[in-house]
């Protein structure tokens, strides 16, 4: 598959495209992050229809972890400089590397083709779920998002929305602020890829109903969730 650059994307797919990834291991009825990404998708579909919406459930259909063949191929590509994905097959040395690229290329193309990337990200052990990290590790293939002519990021025009759910409170001024390796990680990762349009929406205290030490914070939890919902609605309203 030949990946779409931002320029060819505008020409080939004038209809807006949304890549929606959920990573919660919870059932849909129990997942705050899934509920919030669903709210965004509902508003997006109201504006744009069903067409252009691509969905992956990274928990139910996990991305395979990396193997030595992936890293060996990646190093070979790095030695060649900026190699666009379309030229990677010419550098594949064996069946193991071919299998790794076959599992990687569709994810790269999918992200390059998206105008908006929507991520549902619960906090697991202060950071992102392993299912999302596996997608990040695999899709971030050397040179995949770099224009080989200009050296600029092919994701510079991609809108990224990260919808976070945290069982406790990790926002500015909270006792656990320094334990938040979820939002800072996502900001650093997408910033390093050249993404300039990044929005992080967080609902906090989402487990106030099951964690006894959070008793008495129900009003704060409800306000945080309502604020996240309103922010998400605002993101899909016409400008």
ROSE-4610 file (N, C-alpha, C; in Angstrom, 1 decimal, always signed):
// ROSE-4610
residu = [X/X/X/X/X/X/X/X/X/X/X/X/X/X/X/X/X/X/X/X/X/X/X/X/X/X/X/X/X/X/X/X/X/X/X/X/X/X/X/X/X/X/X/X/X/X/X/X/X/X/X/X/X/X/X/X/X/X/X/X/X/X/X/X/X/X/X/X/X/X/X/X/X/X/X/X/X/X/X/X/X/X/X/X/X/X/X/X/X/X/X/X/X/X/X/X/X/X/X/X/X/X/X/X/X/X/X/X/X/X/X/X/X/X/X/X/X/X/X/X/X/X/X/X/X/X/X/X/X/X/X/X/X/X/X/X/X/X/X/X/X/X/X/X/X/X/X/X/X/X/X/X/X/X/X/X/X/X/X/X/X/X/X/X/X/X/X/X/X/X/X/X/X/X/X/X/X/X/X/X/X/X/X/X/X/X/X/X/X/X/X/X/X/X/X/X/X/X/X/X/X/X/X/X/X/X/X/X/X/X/X/X/X/X/X/X/X/X/X/X/X/X/X/X/X/X/X/X/X/X/X/X/X/X/X/X/X/X/X/X/X/X/X/X/X/X/X/X/X/X/X/X/X/X/X/X/X/X/X/X/X/X/X/X/X/X/X/X/X/X/X/X/X/X/X/X/X/X/X/X/X/X/X/X/X/X/X/X/X/X/X/X/X/X/X/X/X/X/X/X/X/X/X/X/X/X/X/X/X/X/X/X/X/X/X/X/X/X/X/X/X/X/X/X/X/X/X/X/X/X/X/X/X/X/X/X/X/X/X/X/X/X/X/X/X/X/X/X/X/X/X/X/X/X/X/X/X/X/X/X/X/X/X/X/X/X/X/X/X/X/X/X/X/X/X/X/X/X/X/X/X/X/X/X/X/X/X/X/X/X/X/X/X/X/X/X/X/X/X/X/X/X/X/X/X/X/X/X/X/X/X/X/X/X/X/X/X/X/X/X/X/X/X/X/X/X/X/X/X/X/X/X/X/X/X/X/X/X/X/X/X/X/X/X/X/X/X/X/X/X/X/X/X/X/X/X/X/X/X/X/X/X/X/X/X/X/X/X/X/X/X/X/X/X/X/X/X/X/X/X/X/X/X/X/X/X/X/X/X/X/X/X/X/X/X/X/X/X/X/X/X/X/X/X/X/X/X/X/X/X/X/X/X/X/X/X/X/X/X/X/X/X/X/X/X/X/X/X/X/X/X/X/X/X/X/X/X/X/X/X/X/X/X/X/X/X/X/X/X/X/X/X/X/X/X/X/X/X/X/X/X/X/X/X/X/X/X/X/X/X/X/X/X/X/X/X/X/X/X/X/X/X/X/X/X/X/X/X/X/X/X/X/X/X/X/X/X/X/X/X/X/X/X/X/X/X/X/X/X/X/X/X/X/X/X/X/X/X/X/X/X/X/X/X/X/X/X/X/X/X/X/X/X/X/X/X/X/X/X/X/X/X/X/X/X/X/X/X/X/X/X/X/X/X/X/X/X/X/X/X/X/X/X/X/X/X/X/X/X/X/X/X/X/X/X/X/X/X/X/X/X/X/X/X/X/X/X/X/X/X/X/X/X/X/X/X/X/X/X/X/X/X/X/X/X/X/X/X/X/X/X/X/X/X/X/X/X]
num = [1/1/1/2/2/2/3/3/3/4/4/4/5/5/5/6/6/6/7/7/7/8/8/8/9/9/9/10/10/10/11/11/11/12/12/12/13/13/13/14/14/14/15/15/15/16/16/16/17/17/17/18/18/18/19/19/19/20/20/20/21/21/21/22/22/22/23/23/23/24/24/24/25/25/25/26/26/26/27/27/27/28/28/28/29/29/29/30/30/30/31/31/31/32/32/32/33/33/33/34/34/34/35/35/35/36/36/36/37/37/37/38/38/38/39/39/39/40/40/40/41/41/41/42/42/42/43/43/43/44/44/44/45/45/45/46/46/46/47/47/47/48/48/48/49/49/49/50/50/50/51/51/51/52/52/52/53/53/53/54/54/54/55/55/55/56/56/56/57/57/57/58/58/58/59/59/59/60/60/60/61/61/61/62/62/62/63/63/63/64/64/64/65/65/65/66/66/66/67/67/67/68/68/68/69/69/69/70/70/70/71/71/71/72/72/72/73/73/73/74/74/74/75/75/75/76/76/76/77/77/77/78/78/78/79/79/79/80/80/80/81/81/81/82/82/82/83/83/83/84/84/84/85/85/85/86/86/86/87/87/87/88/88/88/89/89/89/90/90/90/91/91/91/92/92/92/93/93/93/94/94/94/95/95/95/96/96/96/97/97/97/98/98/98/99/99/99/100/100/100/101/101/101/102/102/102/103/103/103/104/104/104/105/105/105/106/106/106/107/107/107/108/108/108/109/109/109/110/110/110/111/111/111/112/112/112/113/113/113/114/114/114/115/115/115/116/116/116/117/117/117/118/118/118/119/119/119/120/120/120/121/121/121/122/122/122/123/123/123/124/124/124/125/125/125/126/126/126/127/127/127/128/128/128/129/129/129/130/130/130/131/131/131/132/132/132/133/133/133/134/134/134/135/135/135/136/136/136/137/137/137/138/138/138/139/139/139/140/140/140/141/141/141/142/142/142/143/143/143/144/144/144/145/145/145/146/146/146/147/147/147/148/148/148/149/149/149/150/150/150/151/151/151/152/152/152/153/153/153/154/154/154/155/155/155/156/156/156/157/157/157/158/158/158/159/159/159/160/160/160/161/161/161/162/162/162/163/163/163/164/164/164/165/165/165/166/166/166/167/167/167/168/168/168/169/169/169/170/170/170/171/171/171/172/172/172/173/173/173/174/174/174/175/175/175/176/176/176/177/177/177/178/178/178/179/179/179/180/180/180/181/181/181/182/182/182/183/183/183/184/184/184/185/185/185/186/186/186/187/187/187/188/188/188/189/189/189/190/190/190/191/191/191/192/192/192/193/193/193/194/194/194/195/195/195/196/196/196/197/197/197/198/198/198/199/199/199/200/200/200/201/201/201/202/202/202/203/203/203/204/204/204/205/205/205/206/206/206/207/207/207/208/208/208/209/209/209/210/210/210/211/211/211/212/212/212/213/213/213/214/214/214/215/215/215/216/216/216/217/217/217/218/218/218/219/219/219/220/220/220/221/221/221/222/222/222/223/223/223/224/224/224/225/225/225/226/226/226/227/227/227/228/228/228/229/229/229/230/230/230/231/231/231/232/232/232/233/233/233/234/234/234/235/235/235/236/236/236/237/237/237/238/238/238/239/239/239]
x = [+0.8/+0.0/+0.9/+0.5/+1.2/+0.6/+1.4/+0.8/+0.4/-0.6/-1.1/-0.4/+0.3/+0.8/-0.3/-0.1/-1.2/-1.6/-0.7/-1.1/-2.0/-1.6/-2.4/-3.7/-3.6/-4.8/-5.9/-5.6/-6.6/-7.2/-6.3/-6.8/-7.6/-7.1/-7.8/-9.0/-9.0/-10.1/-10.6/-11.4/-11.8/-12.8/-13.4/-14.3/-13.4/-13.8/-13.0/-12.9/-11.7/-11.5/-11.1/-11.6/-11.4/-10.9/-9.7/-9.2/-9.4/-10.2/-10.7/-10.1/-9.3/-8.7/-9.1/-9.6/-9.9/-8.9/-8.5/-7.5/-7.9/-9.1/-9.5/-9.8/-9.4/-9.7/-11.0/-11.7/-13.0/-14.1/-15.2/-16.3/-16.8/-17.5/-18.0/-18.8/-19.6/-20.5/-19.8/-18.5/-17.8/-16.6/-16.5/-15.3/-15.7/-15.1/-15.4/-14.7/-13.5/-12.8/-13.6/-14.1/-15.0/-16.2/-16.8/-18.0/-17.7/-16.6/-16.3/-15.8/-15.1/-14.8/-16.0/-16.9/-18.2/-19.0/-18.9/-19.6/-19.0/-17.7/-17.1/-17.5/-17.5/-17.8/-19.3/-20.1/-21.5/-21.7/-21.0/-21.1/-20.4/-19.3/-18.6/-19.5/-20.2/-21.0/-22.2/-22.7/-23.8/-23.4/-22.2/-21.7/-21.2/-20.6/-20.0/-20.5/-21.4/-21.9/-21.0/-21.4/-20.6/-19.3/-19.3/-18.2/-16.9/-15.8/-14.5/-14.2/-15.0/-14.7/-14.1/-12.9/-12.2/-12.0/-12.3/-12.2/-11.4/-10.6/-9.8/-10.0/-10.3/-10.3/-9.0/-8.1/-6.7/-6.7/-7.7/-7.7/-8.3/-9.4/-10.0/-9.2/-8.5/-7.8/-6.4/-5.5/-4.2/-3.3/-2.4/-1.4/-0.2/+0.4/+1.4/+2.6/+3.2/+4.5/+5.6/+6.6/+7.7/+8.6/+9.3/+10.2/+11.6/+12.6/+13.9/+13.9/+13.0/+13.0/+12.5/+11.6/+11.1/+12.3/+13.0/+14.1/+15.2/+15.5/+16.6/+16.2/+15.0/+14.6/+14.6/+14.1/+14.1/+15.5/+16.5/+17.9/+18.4/+18.1/+18.5/+17.9/+16.6/+16.0/+16.6/+16.9/+17.6/+18.9/+19.7/+21.0/+20.8/+19.7/+19.4/+19.0/+18.7/+18.2/+16.7/+16.1/+14.7/+14.1/+13.6/+13.0/+11.5/+10.7/+9.3/+8.8/+7.7/+7.1/+7.0/+6.7/+6.6/+7.9/+9.0/+10.3/+10.9/+10.2/+10.7/+10.7/+9.7/+9.8/+11.1/+11.7/+12.9/+14.1/+14.0/+15.0/+14.8/+13.7/+13.4/+14.3/+14.9/+15.9/+15.3/+14.3/+13.8/+12.3/+11.8/+10.4/+9.9/+10.8/+10.4/+10.2/+11.1/+11.0/+9.8/+9.5/+8.4/+7.1/+7.0/+5.9/+5.7/+6.8/+6.7/+6.2/+6.7/+6.3/+4.8/+4.4/+3.0/+2.1/+2.5/+1.7/+1.8/+2.8/+3.1/+2.5/+2.7/+2.4/+0.9/-0.1/-1.4/-1.7/-1.0/-1.2/-0.7/+0.5/+1.1/+0.2/-0.2/-1.1/-2.4/-2.9/-4.2/-4.0/-2.9/-2.7/-2.4/-1.6/-1.3/-2.6/-3.5/-4.8/-5.8/-5.6/-6.5/-6.3/-7.4/-7.4/-7.4/-8.1/-8.2/-8.0/-7.1/-6.9/-7.5/-8.4/-9.1/-8.6/-8.1/-7.6/-8.3/-8.8/-9.4/-8.4/-8.0/-6.8/-7.1/-7.4/-7.5/-6.1/-6.0/-4.7/-4.5/-3.5/-3.1/-1.8/-1.7/-0.4/+0.3/-0.4/+0.2/+0.5/+0.3/+0.6/-0.5/-0.1/-1.1/-1.1/-2.3/-2.4/-1.3/-1.0/+0.0/-0.5/-1.8/-2.4/-2.1/-2.2/-1.9/-0.4/+0.4/+1.8/+2.3/+1.7/+2.0/+1.8/+0.6/+0.3/+1.3/+1.7/+2.6/+4.0/+4.5/+5.8/+5.8/+4.7/+4.7/+4.5/+3.6/+3.3/+4.5/+5.3/+6.4/+7.6/+7.5/+8.6/+9.5/+10.8/+11.7/+11.4/+11.2/+11.0/+9.6/+8.7/+7.3/+6.5/+6.8/+6.1/+6.9/+8.0/+8.9/+8.8/+8.6/+8.6/+10.1/+10.3/+11.7/+12.3/+11.5/+12.1/+12.4/+11.4/+11.6/+12.1/+11.9/+12.2/+11.2/+10.1/+9.0/+8.1/+7.4/+6.5/+5.3/+4.9/+3.7/+2.5/+2.7/+1.5/+1.3/+2.0/+1.9/+0.5/-0.3/-1.7/-2.7/-2.3/-3.2/-3.7/-4.9/-5.5/-5.6/-5.0/-5.0/-5.7/-6.7/-7.5/-7.3/-6.7/-6.5/-7.5/-8.4/-9.4/-9.0/-8.7/-8.1/-9.1/-9.0/-9.8/-8.8/-9.0/-8.1/-8.9/-8.6/-9.4/-9.3/-8.1/-7.9/-7.8/-7.1/-6.9/-5.4/-5.1/-3.7/-3.5/-4.5/-4.4/-3.4/-3.2/-2.3/-2.8/-1.8/-2.1/-2.6/-2.8/-3.2/-2.0/-2.1/-1.0/-0.3/-1.0/-0.4/-0.1/+0.0/+0.3/+1.6/+2.6/+3.9/+3.9/+2.8/+2.7/+2.0/+1.7/+1.0/+2.0/+2.1/+3.0/+2.2/+0.9/-0.1/-0.1/-0.6/-0.7/+0.6/+1.6/+2.9/+3.6/+3.4/+3.9/+3.3/+2.0/+1.3/+1.7/+1.8/+2.2/+3.6/+4.5/+5.9/+6.0/+5.2/+5.3/+4.7/+3.6/+3.0/+3.8/+4.3/+5.1/+6.3/+7.0/+8.1/+7.8/+6.6/+6.2/+5.9/+5.9/+5.6/+4.1/+3.3/+1.9/+1.8/+1.1/+1.0/-0.4/-1.4/-2.8/-3.2/-2.8/-3.0/-3.9/-5.0/-5.9/-6.0/-5.8/-5.9/-7.1/-8.0/-9.3/-9.2/-9.3/-9.2/-10.4/-11.0/-12.0/-11.3/-11.4/-10.7/-11.6/-11.1/-11.8/-12.9/-12.6/-13.7/-14.0/-13.2/-13.4/-13.9/-14.5/-14.9/-16.0/-16.7/-17.8/-17.3/-16.0/-15.5/-14.3/-13.6/-12.4/-12.8/-12.7/-13.2/-12.4/-11.1/-10.4/-10.8/-11.6/-12.1/-13.5/-14.0/-15.3/-15.4/-16.4/-16.6/-16.2/-15.6/-15.2/-16.1/-17.3/-18.3/-18.6/-18.8/-19.1/-18.0/-16.8/-15.6/-15.5/-15.8/-15.8/-16.9/-18.1/-19.1/-18.8/-18.2/-17.8/-16.8/-15.8/-14.7/-15.3/-16.2/-16.8/-17.6/-18.4/-19.3/-18.4/-17.3/-16.4/-15.7/-15.4/-14.8/-15.8/-17.1/-18.1/-18.4/-18.4/-18.6/-17.5/-16.3/-15.1/-15.2/-15.6/-15.7/-16.8/-17.9/-18.9/-18.5/-17.7/-17.2/-16.2/-15.5/-14.6/-15.2/-16.5/-17.2/-18.2/-18.3/-19.2/-18.6/-19.4/-18.9/-18.2/-17.1/-16.3/-17.1]
y = [-1.2/+0.0/+1.2/+2.2/+3.5/+4.5/+4.9/+5.8/+7.2/+7.8/+9.1/+10.2/+11.1/+12.3/+13.3/+14.3/+15.3/+15.9/+16.2/+16.8/+15.8/+14.5/+13.6/+13.3/+13.3/+13.1/+14.1/+15.3/+16.3/+16.1/+15.6/+15.4/+14.1/+13.0/+11.7/+11.5/+12.1/+11.9/+13.3/+14.0/+15.3/+15.2/+14.0/+13.8/+13.6/+14.3/+14.1/+12.7/+12.3/+10.9/+10.9/+10.0/+9.8/+8.4/+8.3/+7.1/+7.0/+6.1/+6.0/+4.7/+4.9/+3.8/+3.8/+2.7/+2.5/+1.5/+1.7/+0.8/+0.3/+0.6/+0.1/-1.4/-2.1/-3.5/-3.8/-2.7/-2.8/-3.1/-3.7/-3.9/-2.5/-2.3/-0.9/-0.3/-1.1/-0.5/+0.0/-0.5/-0.1/+0.9/+1.2/+2.1/+3.5/+4.4/+5.8/+6.3/+5.9/+6.3/+5.9/+4.7/+4.3/+5.2/+5.5/+6.3/+7.7/+8.2/+9.6/+9.6/+8.6/+8.6/+8.4/+7.5/+7.3/+8.6/+9.5/+10.8/+11.6/+11.6/+12.4/+11.8/+10.5/+9.8/+10.1/+10.1/+10.4/+11.8/+12.8/+14.1/+14.2/+13.5/+13.5/+13.0/+11.9/+11.3/+12.1/+12.9/+13.8/+14.8/+15.2/+16.2/+15.7/+14.5/+13.9/+12.6/+12.0/+10.7/+9.6/+8.3/+7.1/+7.1/+7.6/+7.5/+8.2/+7.5/+8.1/+7.7/+6.9/+6.6/+5.2/+5.1/+3.8/+3.5/+2.3/+2.0/+0.8/+0.9/-0.3/-0.4/-1.6/-1.8/-2.5/-1.8/-2.3/-3.4/-3.4/-4.4/-5.7/-5.6/-6.8/-7.4/-6.6/-7.0/-6.4/-6.9/-6.3/-6.3/-5.3/-5.2/-6.1/-6.9/-7.9/-7.1/-7.6/-7.0/-7.1/-6.2/-6.2/-7.4/-7.8/-8.9/-8.4/-9.2/-8.8/-8.5/-9.2/-8.9/-7.5/-7.0/-5.6/-4.6/-4.8/-3.9/-4.0/-5.2/-5.3/-4.6/-4.8/-4.0/-2.5/-2.1/-0.7/-0.1/-0.8/-0.3/-0.2/-1.2/-1.1/+0.1/+0.4/+1.5/+2.8/+2.9/+4.1/+4.4/+3.3/+3.5/+4.1/+3.9/+4.4/+5.9/+6.4/+7.8/+7.8/+8.8/+8.9/+8.0/+6.9/+5.9/+5.9/+6.3/+6.3/+4.9/+4.6/+3.3/+2.5/+3.2/+2.5/+1.8/+2.3/+1.7/+0.7/+0.5/-0.4/-1.8/-2.3/-3.7/-4.1/-3.1/-3.4/-3.7/-3.3/-3.5/-4.7/-5.4/-6.6/-7.8/-8.4/-9.5/-10.9/-11.1/-12.5/-12.5/-13.7/-13.9/-13.3/-13.3/-12.8/-11.3/-10.6/-9.2/-8.8/-9.6/-9.4/-9.5/-10.5/-10.6/-9.4/-8.9/-7.7/-6.5/-6.3/-5.2/-5.3/-6.6/-6.8/-6.4/-6.6/-6.2/-4.7/-4.1/-2.7/-1.7/-2.0/-1.1/-0.6/-1.5/-1.1/-0.1/-0.2/+0.7/+2.1/+2.1/+3.4/+4.1/+3.3/+3.9/+4.5/+3.7/+4.1/+5.5/+5.6/+6.9/+8.0/+7.8/+8.8/+9.3/+8.4/+8.7/+9.5/+9.6/+10.2/+11.7/+12.4/+13.8/+14.0/+13.2/+13.2/+11.9/+11.8/+10.6/+10.8/+9.9/+9.9/+8.7/+9.0/+7.9/+7.9/+6.7/+6.5/+5.8/+6.5/+6.1/+6.1/+5.0/+4.9/+4.9/+5.3/+5.3/+3.9/+3.2/+1.9/+2.1/+2.0/+2.1/+3.3/+4.4/+5.8/+6.1/+5.2/+5.4/+4.9/+4.7/+4.2/+2.7/+2.1/+0.7/+0.1/-1.2/-1.9/-2.0/-2.1/-2.3/-1.1/+0.1/+1.3/+1.4/+1.1/+1.2/+0.2/-0.9/-1.8/-1.2/-0.5/+0.2/+1.3/+2.0/+3.1/+2.6/+1.5/+0.9/+0.5/-0.2/-0.7/+0.3/+1.3/+2.2/+3.3/+3.4/+4.4/+3.8/+3.4/+2.8/+3.9/+3.7/+4.7/+5.3/+6.6/+7.4/+7.4/+6.6/+6.5/+7.8/+8.7/+10.0/+11.2/+10.9/+12.0/+12.2/+13.4/+13.6/+13.5/+12.5/+12.3/+13.4/+14.3/+15.5/+16.7/+17.0/+18.2/+17.9/+16.6/+16.3/+16.7/+17.3/+17.7/+16.5/+16.7/+15.7/+15.6/+14.3/+14.1/+14.2/+14.3/+14.4/+15.8/+16.8/+18.2/+18.7/+18.2/+18.7/+17.7/+16.7/+15.7/+16.2/+16.2/+16.6/+15.4/+15.5/+14.3/+14.7/+13.9/+14.1/+12.9/+13.1/+12.1/+12.2/+11.2/+11.2/+10.3/+10.9/+10.2/+9.9/+8.8/+8.5/+8.0/+8.6/+8.3/+8.0/+6.9/+6.5/+7.5/+8.1/+9.1/+10.5/+11.3/+12.7/+13.0/+13.4/+13.6/+15.0/+15.8/+17.1/+18.1/+19.3/+20.3/+20.6/+20.6/+20.9/+19.7/+18.6/+17.4/+16.7/+16.0/+15.3/+14.3/+13.7/+12.8/+13.4/+14.6/+15.3/+14.7/+14.5/+14.0/+12.5/+11.9/+10.4/+10.3/+11.3/+11.3/+11.1/+9.8/+9.5/+9.1/+9.6/+9.3/+10.5/+11.6/+12.8/+13.4/+13.5/+14.0/+13.1/+11.8/+10.8/+11.0/+11.2/+11.3/+12.7/+13.7/+15.0/+14.9/+14.3/+14.1/+13.3/+12.2/+11.3/+12.0/+12.5/+13.2/+14.4/+15.2/+16.3/+15.9/+14.8/+14.3/+13.9/+13.5/+13.1/+14.3/+15.5/+16.7/+17.1/+16.5/+16.9/+18.2/+19.2/+20.5/+20.8/+19.9/+20.1/+18.9/+19.1/+18.0/+18.5/+17.8/+18.1/+17.0/+17.2/+16.2/+16.5/+15.6/+15.8/+14.7/+15.0/+14.1/+14.1/+12.9/+12.8/+12.1/+12.7/+12.3/+11.7/+10.9/+10.3/+9.4/+8.7/+7.9/+6.6/+6.3/+5.1/+5.4/+6.6/+7.1/+6.2/+5.4/+4.6/+3.2/+2.9/+1.6/+1.7/+2.8/+3.0/+3.8/+3.1/+3.7/+4.9/+5.0/+6.2/+7.4/+7.3/+8.4/+8.9/+8.2/+8.6/+10.1/+10.8/+12.2/+13.1/+12.5/+13.2/+13.0/+12.6/+12.3/+13.5/+14.7/+15.9/+16.3/+16.2/+16.5/+15.6/+14.3/+13.3/+13.7/+14.0/+14.3/+15.6/+16.6/+17.8/+17.6/+16.7/+16.4/+15.7/+14.7/+14.0/+14.9/+15.8/+16.7/+17.7/+18.1/+19.0/+18.3/+17.1/+16.3/+16.2/+15.8/+15.7/+17.0/+18.1/+19.4/+19.7/+19.5/+19.7/+18.9/+17.6/+16.8/+17.3/+17.7/+18.2/+19.4/+20.3/+21.5/+21.2/+20.0/+19.7/+19.2/+18.9/+18.4/+19.5/+20.6/+21.6/+22.4/+22.8/+23.7/+24.9/+25.2/+26.4/+27.7]
z = [+0.0/+0.0/+0.0/-0.7/-0.8/+0.2/+1.2/+2.2/+1.6/+2.2/+1.7/+2.4/+1.7/+2.4/+2.6/+3.4/+3.6/+2.3/+1.3/+0.1/-0.7/-0.9/-1.6/-0.9/+0.4/+1.2/+0.8/+0.7/+0.4/-1.0/-1.9/-3.3/-3.4/-2.7/-2.9/-2.0/-0.8/+0.2/+0.7/-0.1/+0.4/+1.6/+1.7/+2.9/+4.1/+5.2/+6.5/+6.9/+7.4/+7.9/+9.3/+10.1/+11.5/+11.8/+12.4/+12.9/+14.4/+14.9/+16.3/+16.9/+18.0/+18.7/+20.1/+20.6/+22.0/+22.6/+23.8/+24.4/+25.8/+26.2/+27.5/+27.5/+28.6/+28.7/+29.3/+29.8/+30.4/+29.3/+29.8/+28.9/+28.6/+27.4/+27.1/+28.1/+28.8/+29.8/+31.0/+31.2/+32.4/+32.1/+30.8/+30.4/+30.2/+31.0/+30.8/+29.5/+29.2/+28.0/+26.8/+26.7/+25.6/+25.5/+26.6/+26.6/+26.0/+26.4/+26.0/+24.5/+24.0/+22.6/+21.8/+22.3/+21.6/+21.5/+22.5/+22.4/+21.3/+21.2/+20.1/+18.7/+18.6/+17.3/+17.0/+17.9/+17.7/+17.1/+17.7/+17.1/+15.8/+15.6/+14.3/+13.2/+13.5/+12.5/+12.2/+13.2/+12.9/+11.9/+11.9/+11.0/+9.6/+9.7/+8.5/+8.0/+8.7/+8.3/+8.7/+8.3/+8.6/+7.8/+6.6/+5.7/+6.4/+6.2/+6.7/+8.1/+8.8/+10.2/+10.2/+10.7/+10.9/+12.3/+12.8/+14.2/+14.5/+15.5/+16.0/+17.5/+18.0/+19.4/+19.8/+20.3/+20.5/+21.6/+22.5/+23.5/+23.0/+22.3/+21.7/+20.6/+19.8/+18.6/+18.8/+19.6/+19.9/+18.8/+18.7/+17.8/+18.3/+17.4/+17.8/+18.4/+19.4/+20.0/+19.0/+19.1/+18.2/+18.4/+17.3/+17.4/+16.9/+17.0/+16.5/+15.0/+14.2/+12.8/+12.5/+13.4/+13.2/+13.5/+14.6/+14.9/+13.9/+13.4/+12.4/+11.1/+10.7/+9.5/+9.8/+10.9/+11.2/+11.2/+11.8/+11.7/+10.3/+9.5/+8.1/+7.4/+7.6/+7.0/+7.5/+8.8/+9.3/+8.7/+8.4/+7.7/+6.3/+5.7/+4.4/+4.4/+5.6/+5.7/+5.7/+5.1/+5.0/+3.9/+4.3/+3.3/+3.5/+2.5/+2.6/+2.7/+3.3/+3.5/+2.2/+1.1/-0.2/-0.6/-0.1/-0.5/+0.5/+1.6/+2.6/+2.1/+1.3/+0.9/+0.2/-0.5/-1.2/-0.3/+1.0/+2.0/+2.8/+2.6/+3.5/+3.1/+4.1/+3.9/+4.0/+4.7/+4.9/+5.2/+5.4/+5.6/+7.0/+8.0/+9.3/+9.2/+8.4/+8.3/+7.4/+6.4/+5.6/+6.4/+7.3/+8.2/+9.1/+9.6/+10.5/+9.7/+8.5/+7.7/+7.3/+7.0/+6.7/+7.8/+9.0/+10.2/+10.5/+10.0/+10.3/+9.3/+8.0/+6.9/+7.0/+7.2/+7.2/+8.3/+9.5/+10.6/+10.2/+9.6/+9.1/+8.1/+7.1/+6.1/+6.7/+7.7/+8.3/+9.0/+9.7/+10.4/+9.4/+8.4/+7.4/+6.7/+6.5/+5.8/+6.7/+8.0/+8.9/+9.0/+8.9/+9.2/+10.8/+11.5/+12.9/+13.5/+14.5/+15.3/+16.7/+17.0/+18.3/+19.2/+20.3/+21.2/+22.5/+22.9/+24.2/+25.1/+26.1/+26.9/+28.4/+29.0/+30.5/+31.1/+32.3/+33.0/+33.6/+33.3/+33.9/+34.6/+35.9/+36.6/+36.3/+36.3/+36.1/+34.6/+33.7/+32.3/+31.3/+30.1/+29.1/+29.1/+28.6/+28.5/+27.6/+27.9/+27.0/+25.6/+25.5/+24.1/+23.3/+23.8/+23.1/+22.9/+23.9/+23.7/+22.6/+22.4/+21.4/+20.0/+19.9/+18.6/+18.4/+19.4/+19.3/+18.8/+19.5/+19.1/+17.7/+17.2/+15.9/+14.8/+15.0/+14.0/+13.8/+14.9/+14.8/+14.1/+12.9/+12.2/+11.6/+11.7/+11.2/+9.9/+9.9/+8.6/+8.1/+8.8/+8.3/+8.2/+9.0/+9.1/+8.7/+8.0/+7.6/+6.0/+5.5/+4.1/+3.6/+2.7/+2.3/+1.5/+1.0/+0.2/+1.1/+2.0/+2.9/+4.3/+4.7/+6.1/+7.1/+6.6/+7.5/+7.9/+9.0/+9.5/+8.6/+8.2/+7.4/+8.3/+9.6/+10.6/+11.0/+10.4/+10.9/+10.8/+9.8/+9.7/+10.3/+11.0/+11.6/+13.0/+13.2/+14.5/+15.4/+16.6/+17.5/+18.8/+19.2/+20.4/+21.3/+22.5/+23.4/+24.5/+24.7/+25.7/+26.9/+28.0/+29.1/+30.2/+30.9/+32.0/+33.1/+34.3/+35.4/+36.7/+37.3/+38.5/+39.6/+39.8/+40.8/+40.2/+41.0/+40.6/+40.3/+39.1/+38.7/+38.1/+38.1/+37.5/+38.3/+37.7/+38.4/+39.8/+40.7/+42.1/+42.9/+42.3/+43.1/+43.7/+44.8/+45.4/+44.5/+43.5/+42.6/+41.2/+41.1/+39.8/+39.2/+40.1/+39.6/+39.2/+39.5/+39.1/+37.8/+37.1/+35.8/+34.7/+34.3/+33.1/+31.9/+31.9/+30.9/+29.9/+30.4/+29.6/+29.1/+30.0/+29.5/+28.5/+28.6/+27.7/+26.3/+26.2/+25.0/+24.3/+25.1/+24.6/+24.0/+24.7/+24.3/+23.0/+23.0/+21.8/+20.6/+20.6/+19.4/+19.1/+20.0/+19.7/+19.0/+19.4/+18.7/+17.3/+17.0/+15.6/+14.8/+15.4/+14.6/+14.6/+15.5/+15.6/+16.3/+15.7/+16.3/+16.8/+16.4/+16.8/+17.7/+19.0/+20.0/+21.1/+21.4/+22.5/+23.4/+24.7/+25.8/+26.6/+26.7/+27.5/+28.6/+29.9/+31.0/+31.9/+32.2/+33.2/+34.4/+35.6/+36.7/+37.8/+38.7/+39.8/+39.3/+38.1/+37.5/+38.3/+39.3/+40.1/+41.5/+41.6/+42.9/+43.5/+42.6/+43.1/+43.7/+43.5/+43.9/+44.9/+44.8/+45.7/+47.0/+48.1/+49.4/+49.7/+49.4/+49.8/+49.1/+48.0/+47.3/+47.7/+48.7/+49.3/+49.6/+49.3/+49.6/+48.4/+47.3/+46.2/+45.0/+45.3/+44.2/+43.4/+44.0/+43.3/+42.4/+42.9/+42.0/+40.8/+41.0/+39.9/+38.9/+39.4/+38.5/+37.7/+38.3/+37.6/+36.6/+36.9/+36.0/+34.7/+35.0/+33.8/+33.0/+33.6/+32.9/+32.1/+32.7/+31.9/+30.7/+30.9/+29.8/+28.7/+29.1/+28.1/+27.3/+28.0/+27.3/+26.4/+26.8/+26.0/+24.7/+24.8/+23.7/+22.7/+23.3/+22.4/+21.7/+22.4/+21.7/+20.6/+20.7/+19.6/+18.3/+18.4/+17.2/+16.7/+17.4/+17.0/+15.8/+14.9/+13.8/+14.3/+13.7/+14.2/+14.0]
